[in-house]
């Protein structure tokens, strides 16, 4: 659904958050939709930039027509496969970082509908095979007004299987769905889509336009025999993905009971719950159990993870889904927006705790290895790049050459990307940078810069 781009300009390469608006043709097509699933695009773009050998400028280009896509991916020969190439690379990067959530976002991204020239026109399928089997079995959703849309349900089920195979919640597959079908030949070109690069929640979710082609029951049946770890690089534990999906779908009362059971289990087995967030809207966040001596020492509702970061993110997401289910069923008042806000608080609290803990370890064990680069510190000041308002920018422009930005996330994400690629910093450093970026995002102004710098043990 459905447009062609006349001109595209990017304000930097680091984040979809700073992509400028596009100049568009307006004739016989529905409104554009490439930013409808904005949180997925942002997450995958962050993972992509960790190692981006084809120098693809941004994930959004994969959802445009080939002519527009070529502007942002000049090194990609087969633009029909750009969406798969990005998903595959992002998944590889996330897998190397032990980030299951980022792997899940890459899987969802692969299935998003791609813009075409008119209502009812299907997009061309990729004729190449992805490196990662979790990506290779998925194609993009097709225009719901097209004949090819009959396969959208199968696409969502394949997404669910891939999610389950890595220990992620298979019900997240529903988030890859597209819009209600538009009317072919509609003279208003209004369609049923939305496109908002500034809606961090994703306008398809905010406006309740998401129209899955399958159901939760069908997904649970499809993944019943899919064991986590059944695909390359996935986690261990049979049916952990399905177990996580059941937990996410549970109403608030069940979520609270599940958390209590998890706490009892923790006490009985001698494991430690590292989830410190105390918010309880719709039920408390499930325990994140840490068990020393395991290759995947962290677990949430039976799903295992290699890092505390990934496990804590899952715990916060499970709580959000339980909260949303409670809000939608009328068990709590106030709508689902409050659930999104609680999730952000949960993730921010977890990030600050991890950063403080890792900072202490560094003070005890020595400074981080920044590879070929020097000081990754971020400053907050007025007059940067001639701006009148205060903004964020790296102190060392020789190693981290990026213009100033009003949001610290833009500079922090770029810094972490540079440490992983150009700087060739140690993996520990890259992970610490990501934790620092998460902690900084919970603050504003100078406090945000201080949080980032303090976590990395550097000074502006």
C-alpha positions as CSV (number, residue, x, y, z in Angstrom):
1,X,0.0,0.0,0.0
2,X,1.1,2.2,-1.9
3,X,3.2,5.0,-3.0
4,X,6.3,6.0,-4.9
5,X,8.8,8.4,-3.5
6,X,10.1,11.3,-5.5
7,X,12.9,12.4,-3.2
8,X,14.3,11.1,0.1
9,X,16.8,12.9,2.4
10,X,18.3,11.6,5.6
11,X,19.4,13.7,8.5
12,X,22.3,11.4,9.4
13,X,22.7,7.7,9.3
14,X,22.3,6.7,12.9
15,X,18.6,6.5,13.7
16,X,15.2,6.4,12.0
17,X,14.2,9.0,14.6
18,X,15.9,11.8,12.7
19,X,14.7,10.8,9.2
20,X,13.3,13.9,7.5
21,X,9.9,13.9,5.9
22,X,9.7,12.7,2.3
23,X,8.4,14.5,-0.7
24,X,5.8,12.3,-2.3
25,X,3.7,11.9,-5.4
26,X,0.0,11.9,-4.8
27,X,-1.8,10.0,-7.5
28,X,-3.9,6.9,-7.5
29,X,-2.4,5.2,-4.5
30,X,-3.1,5.0,-0.8
31,X,-1.2,7.0,1.8
32,X,2.3,5.8,2.6
33,X,2.8,3.4,5.5
34,X,6.5,2.7,5.9
35,X,6.6,4.2,9.4
36,X,3.5,2.4,10.6
37,X,5.4,-0.1,12.7
38,X,7.9,2.5,13.9
39,X,9.3,0.7,17.1
40,X,10.2,-2.3,15.0
41,X,12.0,-0.1,12.5
42,X,14.0,1.7,15.2
43,X,15.0,-1.5,17.0
44,X,16.1,-3.2,13.8
45,X,18.0,-0.1,12.7
46,X,20.0,-0.1,16.0
47,X,20.9,-3.8,15.5
48,X,21.8,-3.3,11.8
49,X,24.2,-0.5,12.5
50,X,26.3,-2.7,14.9
51,X,27.8,-4.3,11.8
52,X,26.6,-2.9,8.5
53,X,28.9,-4.1,5.7
54,X,26.6,-2.9,2.9
55,X,26.4,0.5,4.5
56,X,22.6,0.5,4.3
57,X,21.5,3.9,5.5
58,X,18.3,3.0,7.3
59,X,15.8,0.2,7.7
60,X,13.0,2.3,6.3
61,X,14.3,2.1,2.7
62,X,13.5,-1.6,2.7
63,X,9.8,-0.8,2.9
64,X,9.8,1.5,-0.1
65,X,9.7,0.8,-3.8
66,X,13.0,-0.2,-5.5
67,X,13.7,3.2,-7.0
68,X,13.5,4.9,-3.6
69,X,15.2,2.0,-1.9
70,X,18.3,2.4,-4.1
71,X,18.9,5.8,-2.6
72,X,19.5,4.4,0.8
73,X,21.1,1.1,-0.2
74,X,23.4,1.9,-3.2
75,X,25.5,-1.2,-2.5
76,X,22.7,-3.7,-2.7
77,X,22.2,-5.2,-6.1
78,X,19.0,-7.1,-5.6
79,X,16.6,-4.6,-4.1
80,X,13.7,-7.0,-4.1
81,X,15.6,-8.7,-1.3
82,X,16.6,-5.5,0.7
83,X,14.1,-6.2,3.4
84,X,15.4,-9.8,3.9
85,X,19.0,-8.6,3.8
86,X,18.4,-6.1,6.5
87,X,16.5,-8.5,8.7
88,X,19.2,-11.2,8.2
89,X,22.1,-8.9,9.1
90,X,20.2,-7.4,12.1
91,X,19.4,-10.9,13.3
92,X,23.1,-11.9,12.9
93,X,24.2,-8.9,14.9
94,X,21.7,-9.4,17.6
95,X,22.6,-13.1,17.9
96,X,26.3,-12.2,18.3
97,X,25.3,-9.8,21.1
98,X,23.1,-12.4,22.8
99,X,20.1,-10.1,22.4
100,X,17.0,-12.2,22.0
101,X,14.6,-9.2,21.9
102,X,16.6,-7.7,19.0
103,X,16.5,-11.0,17.2
104,X,12.7,-11.1,17.6
105,X,12.4,-7.5,16.2
106,X,14.4,-8.6,13.1
107,X,12.0,-11.5,12.6
108,X,9.0,-9.1,12.8
109,X,10.6,-6.7,10.4
110,X,11.1,-9.3,7.7
111,X,7.3,-9.8,7.7
112,X,6.2,-6.2,7.4
113,X,4.2,-5.2,4.3
114,X,6.2,-3.2,1.8
115,X,4.9,-0.2,-0.1
116,X,3.7,-0.8,-3.7
117,X,2.4,1.5,-6.4
118,X,-1.3,1.1,-6.0
119,X,-4.0,-0.4,-3.8
120,X,-4.3,-4.1,-4.3
121,X,-0.8,-4.5,-5.9
122,X,1.4,-7.1,-4.2
123,X,5.1,-6.6,-3.7
124,X,7.8,-8.7,-5.4
125,X,9.1,-11.6,-3.4
126,X,12.8,-12.1,-2.7
127,X,14.4,-14.9,-4.7
128,X,17.4,-15.4,-2.4
129,X,17.9,-17.5,0.7
130,X,18.7,-15.8,4.0
131,X,21.7,-17.0,6.1
132,X,19.6,-17.4,9.2
133,X,16.8,-20.0,9.0
134,X,14.7,-17.9,11.4
135,X,14.6,-15.3,8.7
136,X,14.7,-17.6,5.6
137,X,11.2,-19.1,6.2
138,X,9.5,-15.7,6.2
139,X,8.2,-13.4,3.4
140,X,6.6,-10.0,3.7
141,X,2.9,-9.4,4.2
142,X,1.0,-8.5,1.1
143,X,-1.5,-5.7,0.4
144,X,-4.7,-6.9,2.2
145,X,-6.7,-5.9,-0.9
146,X,-4.6,-8.1,-3.2
147,X,-5.2,-11.7,-4.1
148,X,-1.9,-12.6,-2.5
149,X,-3.1,-11.5,0.9
150,X,-4.6,-15.0,1.3
151,X,-1.1,-16.0,2.4
152,X,-0.8,-13.4,5.2
153,X,-2.1,-15.8,7.8
154,X,0.6,-18.3,6.9
155,X,3.2,-15.6,7.1
156,X,2.2,-14.7,10.7
157,X,2.3,-18.4,11.7
158,X,5.8,-18.7,10.2
159,X,6.8,-15.6,12.2
160,X,5.4,-17.2,15.3
161,X,7.4,-20.4,14.7
162,X,10.7,-18.4,14.3
163,X,9.9,-16.4,17.5
164,X,9.2,-19.6,19.4
165,X,12.4,-21.2,18.1
166,X,14.6,-18.5,19.8
167,X,12.6,-18.5,23.0
168,X,10.7,-15.3,22.2
169,X,6.9,-14.8,22.7
170,X,5.3,-16.3,19.6
171,X,2.2,-14.1,20.0
172,X,4.4,-11.1,19.0
173,X,3.8,-12.4,15.5
174,X,0.5,-10.6,15.5
175,X,2.4,-7.3,15.7
176,X,3.8,-7.9,12.2
177,X,0.3,-7.8,10.7
178,X,-0.9,-5.1,8.3
179,X,-3.9,-2.9,7.8
180,X,-7.6,-3.5,6.8
181,X,-7.9,-3.8,3.1
182,X,-8.4,-0.6,1.1
183,X,-10.8,-0.1,-1.7
184,X,-9.2,-0.7,-5.1
185,X,-9.8,2.4,-7.3
186,X,-10.6,4.6,-4.3
187,X,-10.5,8.1,-5.9
188,X,-9.7,9.8,-2.5
189,X,-6.5,7.7,-2.1
190,X,-7.2,7.8,1.6
191,X,-7.0,4.1,2.2
192,X,-6.8,2.5,5.7
193,X,-3.2,3.1,6.4
194,X,-1.1,5.5,8.6
195,X,2.4,6.8,8.5
196,X,4.0,8.7,11.4
197,X,7.8,8.6,12.0
198,X,7.3,10.5,15.3
199,X,5.0,8.0,16.8
200,X,7.4,5.8,18.8
201,X,4.5,3.5,19.7
202,X,3.7,2.9,16.0
203,X,0.7,4.5,14.5
204,X,-0.8,1.2,13.4
205,X,-1.0,0.3,17.1
206,X,-1.9,3.8,18.4
207,X,-4.8,4.1,16.0
208,X,-5.9,0.4,16.4
209,X,-5.5,-0.3,12.7
210,X,-3.6,-3.6,13.2
211,X,-5.6,-6.4,11.5
212,X,-4.0,-9.8,12.0
213,X,-4.8,-12.5,9.6
214,X,-4.6,-15.2,12.2
215,X,-5.5,-15.7,15.8
216,X,-3.8,-16.3,19.1
217,X,-5.3,-19.8,19.2
218,X,-3.9,-20.7,15.8
219,X,-0.5,-19.4,16.8
220,X,-0.4,-21.5,20.0
221,X,-1.4,-24.5,18.0
222,X,1.3,-23.8,15.4
223,X,4.1,-23.5,17.9
224,X,3.0,-26.3,20.2
225,X,5.8,-28.6,19.0
226,X,8.4,-25.9,18.3
227,X,11.1,-26.1,20.9
228,X,13.3,-23.1,21.8
229,X,16.7,-23.9,20.2
230,X,15.2,-25.7,17.3
231,X,16.6,-23.1,14.9
232,X,20.2,-21.9,14.5
233,X,21.4,-19.8,17.4
234,X,18.2,-20.1,19.4
235,X,17.9,-20.6,23.1
236,X,17.5,-23.8,25.0
237,X,14.5,-25.3,26.7
238,X,11.7,-27.2,24.9
239,X,8.6,-25.2,24.3
240,X,10.0,-22.1,26.1
241,X,8.6,-19.8,23.5
242,X,5.1,-21.3,23.9
243,X,5.4,-21.0,27.6
244,X,6.4,-17.3,27.3
245,X,3.5,-16.8,25.0
246,X,1.0,-18.2,27.5
247,X,2.5,-16.0,30.2
248,X,2.1,-12.9,28.0
249,X,-1.5,-13.7,27.2
250,X,-2.5,-14.3,30.8
251,X,-4.8,-11.7,32.4
252,X,-3.8,-9.5,35.3
253,X,-4.9,-12.0,38.0
254,X,-2.9,-14.8,36.5
255,X,0.1,-12.6,36.0
256,X,0.2,-11.8,39.7
257,X,-0.2,-15.4,40.6
258,X,2.5,-16.4,38.1
259,X,4.9,-13.9,39.7
260,X,4.2,-15.3,43.1
261,X,4.8,-18.8,41.9
262,X,8.1,-17.6,40.3
263,X,9.2,-16.1,43.6
264,X,8.4,-19.3,45.5
265,X,10.4,-21.3,42.9
266,X,13.3,-18.9,43.2
267,X,13.5,-19.4,46.9
268,X,13.2,-23.2,46.6
269,X,16.0,-23.5,44.0
270,X,18.4,-21.0,45.4
271,X,18.4,-18.8,42.3
272,X,18.3,-15.0,42.5
273,X,15.6,-12.7,41.1
274,X,17.4,-9.7,39.5
275,X,14.1,-8.0,38.4
276,X,13.9,-5.0,40.9
277,X,11.1,-3.1,39.2
278,X,8.1,-2.8,41.7
279,X,5.4,-1.4,39.4
280,X,2.3,-3.7,39.5
281,X,-0.3,-2.3,37.1
282,X,-2.0,-5.3,35.7
283,X,0.3,-7.6,37.7
284,X,4.0,-7.5,38.7
285,X,6.8,-8.1,36.3
286,X,7.7,-11.8,36.3
287,X,10.9,-12.8,38.1
288,X,14.2,-12.8,36.2
289,X,16.0,-15.8,37.7
290,X,19.8,-15.8,37.7
291,X,21.6,-19.1,38.1
292,X,25.3,-19.1,38.2
293,X,27.3,-21.6,36.1
294,X,24.9,-21.9,33.2
295,X,25.6,-21.0,29.5
296,X,22.2,-19.2,29.6
297,X,22.0,-18.1,33.2
298,X,18.9,-15.9,33.1
299,X,15.3,-17.1,32.7
300,X,11.8,-15.7,32.6
301,X,8.8,-18.0,32.7
302,X,10.9,-20.8,31.4
303,X,12.6,-19.0,28.5
304,X,16.4,-18.7,29.0
305,X,18.8,-15.9,28.0
306,X,22.5,-15.3,27.9
307,X,22.4,-11.8,29.3
308,X,20.5,-10.0,32.1
309,X,19.6,-7.3,29.6
310,X,17.6,-9.5,27.3
311,X,15.9,-11.3,30.3
312,X,14.9,-8.0,32.0
313,X,13.6,-6.7,28.7
314,X,11.4,-9.8,28.3
315,X,10.2,-9.5,31.9
316,X,9.1,-5.9,31.3
317,X,7.4,-6.9,28.0
318,X,5.5,-9.8,29.6
319,X,4.2,-7.4,32.3
320,X,3.1,-4.9,29.6
321,X,1.2,-7.6,27.7
322,X,-0.6,-8.7,30.8
323,X,-1.4,-5.1,31.6
324,X,-2.8,-4.5,28.1
325,X,-4.9,-7.7,28.3
326,X,-6.3,-6.5,31.6
327,X,-7.0,-3.1,30.2
328,X,-8.7,-4.4,27.1
329,X,-10.8,-6.8,29.1
330,X,-12.0,-4.1,31.5
331,X,-10.2,-5.5,34.6
332,X,-8.3,-2.2,35.0
333,X,-9.3,1.3,33.8
334,X,-7.3,3.8,31.9
335,X,-6.6,2.1,28.6
336,X,-3.3,0.6,27.3
337,X,-1.2,3.7,27.1
338,X,-0.5,3.4,30.8
339,X,0.8,-0.1,30.2
340,X,3.3,1.3,27.6
341,X,4.4,3.9,30.1
342,X,4.9,1.3,32.8
343,X,7.0,-0.8,30.4
344,X,9.2,2.2,29.7
345,X,9.7,2.7,33.5
346,X,10.4,-0.9,34.0
347,X,13.1,-1.0,31.2
348,X,14.6,2.3,32.5
349,X,14.8,1.0,36.1
350,X,16.4,-2.2,34.9
351,X,18.9,-0.3,32.7
352,X,20.0,2.0,35.6
353,X,20.5,-0.9,37.9
354,X,22.6,-2.8,35.3
355,X,24.7,0.3,34.6
356,X,25.4,1.0,38.2
357,X,26.5,-2.6,38.7
358,X,28.7,-2.7,35.7
359,X,30.2,0.7,36.6
360,X,31.3,-0.7,40.0
361,X,32.8,-3.7,38.3
362,X,34.8,-1.5,36.0
363,X,36.1,0.6,38.9
364,X,37.3,-2.6,40.5
365,X,38.7,-4.2,37.3
366,X,39.9,-1.3,35.2
367,X,38.8,0.8,32.3
368,X,36.8,-0.5,29.3
369,X,38.6,-1.2,26.0
370,X,37.4,1.3,23.4
371,X,39.4,-0.3,20.6
372,X,40.9,2.1,18.0
373,X,38.8,5.1,19.4
374,X,39.5,7.3,22.3
375,X,36.9,9.0,24.5
376,X,33.2,8.2,23.7
377,X,31.9,10.8,26.1
378,X,28.8,12.9,25.2
379,X,28.5,16.5,26.0
380,X,25.3,18.6,26.5
381,X,25.7,22.3,25.6
382,X,24.4,25.3,23.7
383,X,25.8,26.4,20.4
384,X,26.8,23.0,19.1
385,X,26.6,23.0,15.3
386,X,25.4,26.6,15.5
387,X,22.2,25.5,17.3
388,X,20.5,28.1,19.6
389,X,19.1,25.4,21.9
390,X,21.2,23.0,24.0
391,X,21.9,19.7,22.3
392,X,24.0,16.5,22.5
393,X,27.2,15.7,20.7
394,X,30.3,13.5,21.1
395,X,33.3,15.2,22.6
396,X,35.8,13.4,20.3
397,X,34.8,14.3,16.8
398,X,37.7,12.5,15.2
399,X,36.4,9.1,16.4
400,X,32.7,9.9,16.6
401,X,31.9,12.3,13.8
402,X,28.2,12.9,14.0
403,X,26.3,16.2,14.1
404,X,24.5,17.3,17.2
405,X,21.0,16.1,18.1
406,X,18.3,17.2,20.4
407,X,17.8,13.6,21.8
408,X,20.6,11.8,23.5
409,X,19.4,8.5,22.0
410,X,20.6,9.5,18.5
411,X,24.1,10.2,19.7
412,X,24.3,7.3,22.1
413,X,23.1,4.8,19.5
414,X,25.6,6.2,17.0
415,X,28.4,6.0,19.6
416,X,27.6,2.3,20.4
417,X,27.4,1.6,16.6
418,X,30.8,3.2,16.1
419,X,32.4,1.3,19.0
420,X,31.2,-2.0,17.5
421,X,32.2,-1.3,13.9
422,X,34.9,1.4,13.2
423,X,36.4,1.3,16.7
424,X,36.5,-2.5,16.9
425,X,35.9,-2.2,20.6
426,X,35.6,-5.3,22.9
427,X,32.1,-6.9,23.1
428,X,32.0,-6.0,26.8
429,X,32.4,-2.4,25.9
430,X,29.7,-2.4,23.2
431,X,27.3,-4.1,25.7
432,X,28.2,-1.5,28.4
433,X,27.5,1.2,25.8
434,X,24.1,-0.1,25.1
435,X,23.3,-0.2,28.8
436,X,24.6,3.3,29.2
437,X,22.4,4.4,26.3
438,X,19.3,2.8,28.0
439,X,20.1,4.6,31.3
440,X,20.6,7.9,29.6
441,X,17.3,7.6,27.8
442,X,15.6,7.7,31.2
443,X,16.9,11.1,31.9
444,X,17.0,14.5,30.2
445,X,19.5,17.3,29.5
446,X,22.8,17.3,31.4
447,X,21.6,14.4,33.6
448,X,21.3,12.2,30.5
449,X,24.8,13.0,29.4
450,X,26.1,12.4,32.9
451,X,24.4,9.0,33.1
452,X,25.9,7.9,29.8
453,X,29.4,9.1,30.6
454,X,29.4,7.7,34.2
455,X,28.3,4.3,33.0
456,X,31.3,4.1,30.6
457,X,33.7,5.7,33.1
458,X,34.5,8.7,30.9
459,X,34.2,12.4,31.3
460,X,33.1,15.1,28.8
